[in-house]
C-alpha cells in the first residue's frame, strides 16, 4: 500500500522556541503531540512526504504544486532567520501528479510560482519531523478557491500517483482550525469559530471525512478557518481506505484552534469514497428542492436552461402569477452547486418592464456573466439550486442604527461606486460586517465617507 499514514497538524510559528521565546510552553500539549506525530512518521520510513499548506501560493482557480528540485526557507518573517530549512522535491512525483490532474480535468500544476521560498505552513511541520527523519523527499501543494469536491479529487490523484510509482508516502495536512475563538485573540471572536472547532474535532476523531465536505462555505468563512481544504485533500488521498484515527490534542490558548490527529491505514473500504457520497447527496437535495420550487425559482431555472440548451432566450410563460407580470422590482438570482455559490447577479432597481422579465434576464447573467466563476455548462444544469430575491425600493438612511442585518439589505455609495449586500446571509451576523462587506464589493475604503440606503427582500428558494 503506497500511502502509509496521514496526519493533521497546525502551524503556529510561535511553537518554534526561537520564535515563541517561552510563549510556546502555553501550548505544550500541541508540542508533545507534534513530537509524537513526528516519531510516527519516522517509524513509517516514507520515501516522500506530501504537505498541503494554506500558505503556499494560492490561486482562485488552480492548485499550485511547487516545481523544481528543491527549495529553502526560514523564519525571518517572524524575526528568526537562523531557523532555516532546505528540502529536496520529488520531481518525478510532481511530474506524474501534474499529468494525471490534467487527464482528470483538475486545474493543478507547477505554473505561476512567484516566490519559491518555503512557507510557515510547511516549515512548522518539518521542524518537528526533521528531529526524527532526515532521508525523504517532499511534495508541497497549495490550496485553491476551487470547490471542495475538486480538493478531494486532487487527493485521489495523489493516491493514484503514489500507487503508480510504488512510492511510500506520508500525507501531512497542515492547517489551523478557527482563528476566532477569543475576544482578546488576534482575530477576535465569533460564535461560529467555537462551533466550527467543535464540529471539526468531532469529525477528525471519527475519521468522518464526509463532514469535512459538508461544512457550509459561509459558515467556514465566518469561523475564519484555515486548514479545512488541506484536510479535504488528505481525505481524498485516503479515499477508499479504512483508517484508525488517533486524536492527540486540541488547544485554543491564543484564540486560534490547534488540532493534532493521526490516521493509521488498516485496510480498504469501498464505502469510504466520500466524493461519490457527497455528490449523490447534493444531487438528491437539488432534485428535492426542484420538486417544491415556486414560480419565481422555476422561471429562473427555465430561463438559464433554455438559453444554455438552445442558445435562445426563453419566452415568458402564460400562467405566471400577476405580481410577476404587473409589478417591477430589482431582482437578484443566485445559483449554488454542491452547497457552494456558483453565480449571483442582480439589479438594484428594475431595468425591464416586470419582475418576470427581470428574472429571465438576471438568471442568464448569474449563470454566464458572474466574473467570479466560469460560465455554467450544460452538464451542470441538473445540479444547480436557485434562489430569487425580489427587492423593495431602496430608501436612504442617516446611520447604521437604522439597519438590521436580518431584515434589511444595504447599499453603500461613494461617488459612482456602489456596493450592495443582501440581508439575512449566513456568516454575516452584525451590521458592521454587512457594511464592511458592501464597502469592499464597491472598492470603498474604510475611511471614506459613504451614503447608506436600505431595502427589504422577499426571498424565493
C-alpha positions, 0 to 999 in steps of 0.5 A: 500500500503506497500511502502509509499514514496521514496526519493533521497538524497546525502551524503556529510559528510561535511553537518554534522556541526561537520564535515563541521565546517561552510563549510556546510552553502555553501550548505544550500539549500541541508540542508533545503531540507534534513530537509524537506525530513526528516519531510516527512518521519516522517509524513509517520510513516514507520515501516522500512526504506530501504537505498541503499548506494554506500558505503556499501560493494560492490561486482562485482557480488552480492548485499550485504544486511547487516545481523544481528540485528543491527549495529553502526557507526560514523564519525571518518573517517572524524575526528568526532567520537562523531557523532555516530549512532546505528540502529536496522535491520529488520531481518525478512525483510532481511530474506524474501528479501534474499529468494525471490532474490534467487527464482528470480535468483538475486545474493543478500544476507547477505554473505561476510560482512567484516566490519559491521560498518555503512557507510557515505552513510547511516549515512548522511541520518539518521542524518537528519531523526533521528531529526524527527523519532526515532521508525523504523527499517532499511534495508541497501543494497549495490550496485553491478557491476551487470547490471542495469536491475538486480538493478531494479529487486532487487527493485521489490523484495523489493516491493514484500517483503514489500507487503508480510509482510504488512510492511510500508516502506520508500525507501531512495536512497542515492547517489551523482550525478557527482563528476566532475563538477569543475576544482578546485573540488576534482575530477576535471572536465569533460564535461560529469559530467555537462551533466550527472547532467543535464540529471539526474535532468531532469529525477528525476523531471519527475519521468522518471525512464526509463532514469535512465536505459538508461544512457550509462555505459561509459558515467556514468563512465566518469561523475564519478557518484555515486548514479545512481544504488541506484536510479535504485533500488528505481525505481524498488521498485516503479515499477508499481506505479504512483508517484508525484515527488517533486524536492527540490534542486540541488547544485554543490558548491564543484564540486560534484552534490547534488540532493534532490527529493521526490516521493509521491505514488498516485496510480498504473500504469501498464505502469510504469514497466520500466524493461519490457520497457527497455528490449523490447527496447534493444531487438528491437535495437539488432534485428535492428542492426542484420538486417544491420550487415556486414560480419565481425559482422555476422561471429562473431555472427555465430561463438559464436552461433554455438559453444554455440548451438552445442558445435562445432566450426563453419566452415568458410563460402564460400562467405566471402569477400577476405580481410577476407580470404587473409589478417591477422590482430589482431582482437578484438570482443566485445559483449554488452547486454542491452547497457552494455559490456558483453565480449571483447577479442582480439589479438594484432597481428594475431595468425591464418592464416586470419582475418576470422579465427581470428574472429571465434576464438576471438568471442568464447573467448569474449563470454566464456573466458572474466574473467570479466563476466560469460560465455554467455548462450544460452538464451542470444544469441538473445540479444547480439550486436557485434562489430569487430575491425580489427587492423593495425600493431602496430608501436612504438612511442617516446611520447604521442604527437604522439597519438590521442585518436580518431584515434589511439589505444595504447599499453603500455609495461613494461617488459612482461606486456602489456596493450592495449586500443582501440581508439575512446571509449566513456568516454575516451576523452584525451590521458592521460586517454587512457594511464592511462587506458592501464597502469592499464589493464597491472598492470603498475604503474604510475611511471614506465617507459613504451614503447608506440606503436600505431595502427589504427582500422577499426571498424565493428558494 
